Amino acid sequence: MPTGETIGEAGQTRTATLPNLHHEVRVGGRLIDPLNEELPISTEVFDTAEAANSLEERRAGFATVRRDET
């Protein structure tokens, strides 16, 4: 998913007393029902080493933030 892509909107409409969420799933620009349609499978190759490195970097960052908060 591209960074900054809108994945949902929250707000109030008409006489709603609480905010509601509008969520759509589109494939190729076409609105689909994800519960009744088979979703496409990604053809991207998942690089487990890159994912592990990214996870460790994020964990280290969170640990630093938590340490600074105490």
Beta strands, then each sheet from edge to edge (+ up, - down):
strand 1: 9-11
strand 2: 20-22
strand 3: 25-27
strand 4: 30-32
sheet 1: 1+ 2-
sheet 2: 3+ 4-
end
